[in-house]
């Protein structure tokens, strides 16, 4: 199992498929991976949408950091 740390795309490049391409490249580089894990901020709906769009499934696990930030965790099995 591999873990993807958060990636950051400059605002002027967001919504152009850059993040999807990064995930594709990472999965190609580490082609021996059978599964991936990652987490993002629940309140960042665009991030959650991205993970689900590229095949990650919400694990149902969350971690409340404070009243404005909750982490949500995803997995992708290949």
N, CA, C and O atoms as CSV, one atom per row, in Angstrom:
chain,resi,resn,atom,element,x,y,z
A,1,UNK,N,N,0.842,-1.175,0.000
A,1,UNK,CA,C,0.000,0.000,0.000
A,1,UNK,C,C,0.888,1.239,0.000
A,1,UNK,O,O,1.888,1.311,0.713
A,2,UNK,N,N,0.500,2.196,-0.807
A,2,UNK,CA,C,1.216,3.459,-0.890
A,2,UNK,C,C,0.308,4.581,-0.388
A,2,UNK,O,O,-0.917,4.470,-0.421
A,3,UNK,N,N,0.931,5.653,0.073
A,3,UNK,CA,C,0.189,6.810,0.569
A,3,UNK,C,C,0.560,8.030,-0.265
A,3,UNK,O,O,1.737,8.311,-0.490
A,4,UNK,N,N,-0.463,8.748,-0.719
A,4,UNK,CA,C,-0.248,9.999,-1.457
A,4,UNK,C,C,-0.401,11.138,-0.477
A,4,UNK,O,O,-1.444,11.282,0.160
A,5,UNK,N,N,0.637,11.950,-0.352
A,5,UNK,CA,C,0.553,13.153,0.469
A,5,UNK,C,C,-0.213,14.211,-0.293
A,5,UNK,O,O,-0.368,14.108,-1.510
A,6,UNK,N,N,-0.692,15.219,0.396
A,6,UNK,CA,C,-1.416,16.279,-0.316
A,6,UNK,C,C,-0.560,16.886,-1.422
A,6,UNK,O,O,0.648,17.068,-1.273
A,7,UNK,N,N,-1.213,17.189,-2.519
A,7,UNK,CA,C,-0.552,17.911,-3.598
A,7,UNK,C,C,-1.245,19.266,-3.717
A,7,UNK,O,O,-2.422,19.408,-3.386
A,8,UNK,N,N,-0.516,20.230,-4.181
A,8,UNK,CA,C,-1.055,21.581,-4.296
A,8,UNK,C,C,-0.892,22.061,-5.728
A,8,UNK,O,O,0.201,22.012,-6.290
A,9,UNK,N,N,-1.975,22.520,-6.303
A,9,UNK,CA,C,-1.979,23.053,-7.657
A,9,UNK,C,C,-2.253,24.542,-7.551
A,9,UNK,O,O,-3.213,24.957,-6.902
A,10,UNK,N,N,-1.418,25.341,-8.182
A,10,UNK,CA,C,-1.625,26.790,-8.154
A,10,UNK,C,C,-3.030,27.136,-8.647
A,10,UNK,O,O,-3.531,26.519,-9.588
A,11,UNK,N,N,-3.659,28.118,-8.014
A,11,UNK,CA,C,-5.042,28.452,-8.376
A,11,UNK,C,C,-5.262,28.680,-9.870
A,11,UNK,O,O,-6.301,28.291,-10.404
A,12,UNK,N,N,-4.310,29.298,-10.543
A,12,UNK,CA,C,-4.495,29.577,-11.970
A,12,UNK,C,C,-4.458,28.316,-12.832
A,12,UNK,O,O,-4.800,28.360,-14.013
A,13,UNK,N,N,-4.043,27.192,-12.244
A,13,UNK,CA,C,-3.986,25.926,-12.986
A,13,UNK,C,C,-5.034,24.921,-12.512
A,13,UNK,O,O,-5.120,23.817,-13.051
A,14,UNK,N,N,-5.821,25.287,-11.522
A,14,UNK,CA,C,-6.847,24.393,-11.005
A,14,UNK,C,C,-7.993,24.268,-12.006
A,14,UNK,O,O,-8.293,25.202,-12.749
A,15,UNK,N,N,-8.618,23.107,-12.007
A,15,UNK,CA,C,-9.747,22.868,-12.901
A,15,UNK,C,C,-9.351,22.562,-14.333
A,15,UNK,O,O,-10.199,22.568,-15.226
A,16,UNK,N,N,-8.067,22.293,-14.562
A,16,UNK,CA,C,-7.568,22.025,-15.911
A,16,UNK,C,C,-7.056,20.597,-16.073
A,16,UNK,O,O,-6.426,20.273,-17.080
A,17,UNK,N,N,-7.324,19.746,-15.089
A,17,UNK,CA,C,-6.896,18.354,-15.183
A,17,UNK,C,C,-5.477,18.090,-14.713
A,17,UNK,O,O,-4.983,16.971,-14.854
A,18,UNK,N,N,-4.806,19.099,-14.156
A,18,UNK,CA,C,-3.416,18.931,-13.726
A,18,UNK,C,C,-3.317,17.893,-12.607
A,18,UNK,O,O,-2.460,17.011,-12.652
A,19,UNK,N,N,-4.182,17.995,-11.614
A,19,UNK,CA,C,-4.126,17.058,-10.488
A,19,UNK,C,C,-4.393,15.632,-10.954
A,19,UNK,O,O,-3.729,14.699,-10.502
A,20,UNK,N,N,-5.352,15.455,-11.848
A,20,UNK,CA,C,-5.629,14.119,-12.383
A,20,UNK,C,C,-4.396,13.553,-13.073
A,20,UNK,O,O,-4.074,12.375,-12.918
A,21,UNK,N,N,-3.718,14.384,-13.824
A,21,UNK,CA,C,-2.512,13.951,-14.526
A,21,UNK,C,C,-1.407,13.579,-13.545
A,21,UNK,O,O,-0.683,12.607,-13.762
A,22,UNK,N,N,-1.275,14.348,-12.465
A,22,UNK,CA,C,-0.269,14.040,-11.441
A,22,UNK,C,C,-0.548,12.671,-10.833
A,22,UNK,O,O,0.369,11.863,-10.682
A,23,UNK,N,N,-1.803,12.402,-10.485
A,23,UNK,CA,C,-2.143,11.102,-9.913
A,23,UNK,C,C,-1.871,9.980,-10.911
A,23,UNK,O,O,-1.374,8.922,-10.524
A,24,UNK,N,N,-2.184,10.191,-12.175
A,24,UNK,CA,C,-1.906,9.190,-13.202
A,24,UNK,C,C,-0.409,8.913,-13.288
A,24,UNK,O,O,0.013,7.758,-13.359
A,25,UNK,N,N,0.388,9.972,-13.282
A,25,UNK,CA,C,1.843,9.807,-13.362
A,25,UNK,C,C,2.381,9.055,-12.145
A,25,UNK,O,O,3.218,8.164,-12.290
A,26,UNK,N,N,1.913,9.402,-10.961
A,26,UNK,CA,C,2.375,8.734,-9.742
A,26,UNK,C,C,2.017,7.248,-9.792
A,26,UNK,O,O,2.839,6.399,-9.448
A,27,UNK,N,N,0.803,6.937,-10.216
A,27,UNK,CA,C,0.397,5.534,-10.310
A,27,UNK,C,C,1.214,4.776,-11.359
A,27,UNK,O,O,1.463,3.582,-11.198
A,28,UNK,N,N,1.628,5.446,-12.414
A,28,UNK,CA,C,2.472,4.802,-13.422
A,28,UNK,C,C,3.884,4.572,-12.905
A,28,UNK,O,O,4.491,3.536,-13.180
A,29,UNK,N,N,4.401,5.532,-12.163
A,29,UNK,CA,C,5.758,5.405,-11.612
A,29,UNK,C,C,5.809,4.253,-10.608
A,29,UNK,O,O,6.751,3.461,-10.606
A,30,UNK,N,N,4.793,4.171,-9.763
A,30,UNK,CA,C,4.726,3.126,-8.743
A,30,UNK,C,C,3.710,2.065,-9.169
A,30,UNK,O,O,2.715,1.820,-8.486
A,31,UNK,N,N,3.985,1.455,-10.298
A,31,UNK,CA,C,3.036,0.518,-10.890
A,31,UNK,C,C,2.928,-0.811,-10.137
A,31,UNK,O,O,2.097,-1.652,-10.479
A,32,UNK,N,N,3.764,-1.002,-9.115
A,32,UNK,CA,C,3.663,-2.207,-8.301
A,32,UNK,C,C,2.647,-2.047,-7.168
A,32,UNK,O,O,2.357,-3.013,-6.462
A,33,UNK,N,N,2.114,-0.860,-6.990
A,33,UNK,CA,C,1.152,-0.607,-5.912
A,33,UNK,C,C,-0.144,-1.366,-6.163
A,33,UNK,O,O,-0.668,-1.382,-7.276
A,34,UNK,N,N,-0.636,-1.980,-5.129
A,34,UNK,CA,C,-1.922,-2.676,-5.202
A,34,UNK,C,C,-3.041,-1.791,-4.656
A,34,UNK,O,O,-4.215,-1.977,-4.978
A,35,UNK,N,N,-2.653,-0.823,-3.822
A,35,UNK,CA,C,-3.644,0.107,-3.281
A,35,UNK,C,C,-2.961,1.402,-2.855
A,35,UNK,O,O,-1.753,1.459,-2.622
A,36,UNK,N,N,-3.782,2.422,-2.768
A,36,UNK,CA,C,-3.333,3.760,-2.393
A,36,UNK,C,C,-4.216,4.287,-1.282
A,36,UNK,O,O,-5.397,3.950,-1.204
A,37,UNK,N,N,-3.640,5.121,-0.416
A,37,UNK,CA,C,-4.385,5.824,0.619
A,37,UNK,C,C,-4.067,7.305,0.517
A,37,UNK,O,O,-2.976,7.699,0.103
A,38,UNK,N,N,-5.032,8.110,0.901
A,38,UNK,CA,C,-4.811,9.548,0.968
A,38,UNK,C,C,-5.883,10.170,1.842
A,38,UNK,O,O,-6.873,9.525,2.188
A,39,UNK,N,N,-5.680,11.398,2.186
A,39,UNK,CA,C,-6.653,12.133,2.972
A,39,UNK,C,C,-6.732,13.561,2.474
A,39,UNK,O,O,-5.796,14.078,1.862
A,40,UNK,N,N,-7.859,14.185,2.745
A,40,UNK,CA,C,-8.041,15.577,2.369
A,40,UNK,C,C,-8.997,16.216,3.361
A,40,UNK,O,O,-9.489,15.564,4.281
A,41,UNK,N,N,-9.246,17.475,3.163
A,41,UNK,CA,C,-10.127,18.226,4.053
A,41,UNK,C,C,-11.563,18.074,3.571
A,41,UNK,O,O,-11.878,18.387,2.424
A,42,UNK,N,N,-12.418,17.598,4.441
A,42,UNK,CA,C,-13.822,17.359,4.102
A,42,UNK,C,C,-14.503,18.617,3.576
A,42,UNK,O,O,-15.335,18.541,2.672
A,43,UNK,N,N,-14.163,19.752,4.127
A,43,UNK,CA,C,-14.788,21.017,3.731
A,43,UNK,C,C,-14.338,21.496,2.351
A,43,UNK,O,O,-14.949,22.403,1.787
A,44,UNK,N,N,-13.296,20.911,1.811
A,44,UNK,CA,C,-12.813,21.241,0.465
A,44,UNK,C,C,-13.500,20.302,-0.522
A,44,UNK,O,O,-12.926,19.296,-0.939
A,45,UNK,N,N,-14.710,20.634,-0.883
A,45,UNK,CA,C,-15.536,19.756,-1.710
A,45,UNK,C,C,-14.876,19.417,-3.046
A,45,UNK,O,O,-15.046,18.309,-3.554
A,46,UNK,N,N,-14.126,20.358,-3.619
A,46,UNK,CA,C,-13.427,20.092,-4.880
A,46,UNK,C,C,-12.405,18.983,-4.737
A,46,UNK,O,O,-12.244,18.165,-5.643
A,47,UNK,N,N,-11.713,18.945,-3.611
A,47,UNK,CA,C,-10.738,17.882,-3.371
A,47,UNK,C,C,-11.430,16.528,-3.259
A,47,UNK,O,O,-10.981,15.540,-3.840
A,48,UNK,N,N,-12.526,16.493,-2.506
A,48,UNK,CA,C,-13.281,15.251,-2.341
A,48,UNK,C,C,-13.792,14.766,-3.697
A,48,UNK,O,O,-13.726,13.575,-4.004
A,49,UNK,N,N,-14.297,15.690,-4.497
A,49,UNK,CA,C,-14.790,15.353,-5.837
A,49,UNK,C,C,-13.669,14.751,-6.679
A,49,UNK,O,O,-13.873,13.748,-7.363
A,50,UNK,N,N,-12.483,15.362,-6.628
A,50,UNK,CA,C,-11.344,14.872,-7.400
A,50,UNK,C,C,-11.004,13.440,-7.021
A,50,UNK,O,O,-10.880,12.584,-7.897
A,51,UNK,N,N,-10.851,13.164,-5.730
A,51,UNK,CA,C,-10.498,11.816,-5.299
A,51,UNK,C,C,-11.516,10.795,-5.808
A,51,UNK,O,O,-11.148,9.733,-6.311
A,52,UNK,N,N,-12.788,11.127,-5.672
A,52,UNK,CA,C,-13.821,10.187,-6.108
A,52,UNK,C,C,-13.829,10.042,-7.627
A,52,UNK,O,O,-14.082,8.953,-8.143
A,53,UNK,N,N,-13.557,11.118,-8.337
A,53,UNK,CA,C,-13.528,11.080,-9.799
A,53,UNK,C,C,-12.423,10.164,-10.319
A,53,UNK,O,O,-12.591,9.513,-11.349
A,54,UNK,N,N,-11.292,10.112,-9.609
A,54,UNK,CA,C,-10.169,9.298,-10.084
A,54,UNK,C,C,-10.138,7.912,-9.446
A,54,UNK,O,O,-9.134,7.205,-9.532
A,55,UNK,N,N,-11.241,7.526,-8.805
A,55,UNK,CA,C,-11.369,6.147,-8.362
A,55,UNK,C,C,-11.131,5.862,-6.896
A,55,UNK,O,O,-11.180,4.702,-6.485
A,56,UNK,N,N,-10.876,6.882,-6.094
A,56,UNK,CA,C,-10.706,6.675,-4.662
A,56,UNK,C,C,-12.076,6.558,-4.006
A,56,UNK,O,O,-13.029,7.223,-4.411
A,57,UNK,N,N,-12.162,5.709,-2.992
A,57,UNK,CA,C,-13.400,5.505,-2.249
A,57,UNK,C,C,-13.239,6.063,-0.840
A,57,UNK,O,O,-12.220,5.849,-0.184
A,58,UNK,N,N,-14.248,6.770,-0.394
A,58,UNK,CA,C,-14.270,7.291,0.963
A,58,UNK,C,C,-14.306,6.111,1.927
A,58,UNK,O,O,-15.153,5.227,1.792
A,59,UNK,N,N,-13.394,6.088,2.898
A,59,UNK,CA,C,-13.324,4.975,3.851
A,59,UNK,C,C,-14.367,5.092,4.960
A,59,UNK,O,O,-14.613,4.133,5.692
A,60,UNK,N,N,-14.976,6.268,5.079
A,60,UNK,CA,C,-15.913,6.509,6.172
A,60,UNK,C,C,-15.232,6.975,7.443
A,60,UNK,O,O,-15.892,7.272,8.439
A,61,UNK,N,N,-13.909,7.038,7.406
A,61,UNK,CA,C,-13.143,7.498,8.564
A,61,UNK,C,C,-12.879,8.988,8.443
A,61,UNK,O,O,-12.447,9.471,7.396
A,62,UNK,N,N,-13.140,9.704,9.512
A,62,UNK,CA,C,-12.844,11.138,9.553
A,62,UNK,C,C,-12.109,11.454,10.846
A,62,UNK,O,O,-12.134,10.680,11.803
A,63,UNK,N,N,-11.459,12.600,10.851
A,63,UNK,CA,C,-10.788,13.084,12.063
A,63,UNK,C,C,-11.065,14.573,12.173
A,63,UNK,O,O,-10.620,15.360,11.338
A,64,UNK,N,N,-11.799,14.952,13.203
A,64,UNK,CA,C,-12.109,16.357,13.430
A,64,UNK,C,C,-10.866,17.032,14.009
A,64,UNK,O,O,-10.360,16.632,15.058
A,65,UNK,N,N,-10.387,18.055,13.316
A,65,UNK,CA,C,-9.229,18.816,13.782
A,65,UNK,C,C,-9.714,19.991,14.635
A,65,UNK,O,O,-9.203,20.238,15.727
A,66,UNK,N,N,-10.696,20.697,14.117
A,66,UNK,CA,C,-11.360,21.770,14.866
A,66,UNK,C,C,-12.730,21.994,14.243
A,66,UNK,O,O,-13.149,21.222,13.380
A,67,UNK,N,N,-13.437,23.045,14.669
A,67,UNK,CA,C,-14.805,23.241,14.184
A,67,UNK,C,C,-14.882,23.646,12.715
A,67,UNK,O,O,-15.978,23.720,12.159
A,68,UNK,N,N,-13.747,23.908,12.079
A,68,UNK,CA,C,-13.731,24.301,10.664
A,68,UNK,C,C,-12.969,23.328,9.774
A,68,UNK,O,O,-12.930,23.497,8.555
A,69,UNK,N,N,-12.369,22.318,10.375
A,69,UNK,CA,C,-11.526,21.420,9.590
A,69,UNK,C,C,-11.696,19.976,10.049
A,69,UNK,O,O,-11.440,19.634,11.204
A,70,UNK,N,N,-12.130,19.151,9.122
A,70,UNK,CA,C,-12.251,17.713,9.351
A,70,UNK,C,C,-11.519,16.994,8.222
A,70,UNK,O,O,-11.733,17.284,7.045
A,71,UNK,N,N,-10.666,16.067,8.591
A,71,UNK,CA,C,-9.979,15.258,7.593
A,71,UNK,C,C,-10.873,14.083,7.228
A,71,UNK,O,O,-11.556,13.514,8.080
A,72,UNK,N,N,-10.858,13.730,5.946
A,72,UNK,CA,C,-11.583,12.572,5.448
A,72,UNK,C,C,-10.577,11.714,4.685
A,72,UNK,O,O,-9.680,12.239,4.026
A,73,UNK,N,N,-10.729,10.406,4.777
A,73,UNK,CA,C,-9.723,9.505,4.236
A,73,UNK,C,C,-10.282,8.655,3.103
A,73,UNK,O,O,-11.442,8.245,3.109
A,74,UNK,N,N,-9.407,8.409,2.129
A,74,UNK,CA,C,-9.785,7.700,0.904
A,74,UNK,C,C,-8.807,6.564,0.639
A,74,UNK,O,O,-7.654,6.598,1.070
A,75,UNK,N,N,-9.297,5.554,-0.082
A,75,UNK,CA,C,-8.459,4.444,-0.543
A,75,UNK,C,C,-8.828,4.118,-1.994
A,75,UNK,O,O,-9.961,4.312,-2.434
A,76,UNK,N,N,-7.834,3.619,-2.707
A,76,UNK,CA,C,-8.051,3.153,-4.066
A,76,UNK,C,C,-7.350,1.811,-4.204
A,76,UNK,O,O,-6.151,1.699,-3.949
A,77,UNK,N,N,-8.104,0.794,-4.608
A,77,UNK,CA,C,-7.536,-0.547,-4.806
A,77,UNK,C,C,-7.461,-0.809,-6.303
A,77,UNK,O,O,-8.428,-0.607,-7.039
A,78,UNK,N,N,-6.298,-1.260,-6.731
A,78,UNK,CA,C,-6.074,-1.511,-8.159
A,78,UNK,C,C,-6.247,-2.985,-8.492
A,78,UNK,O,O,-6.096,-3.379,-9.649
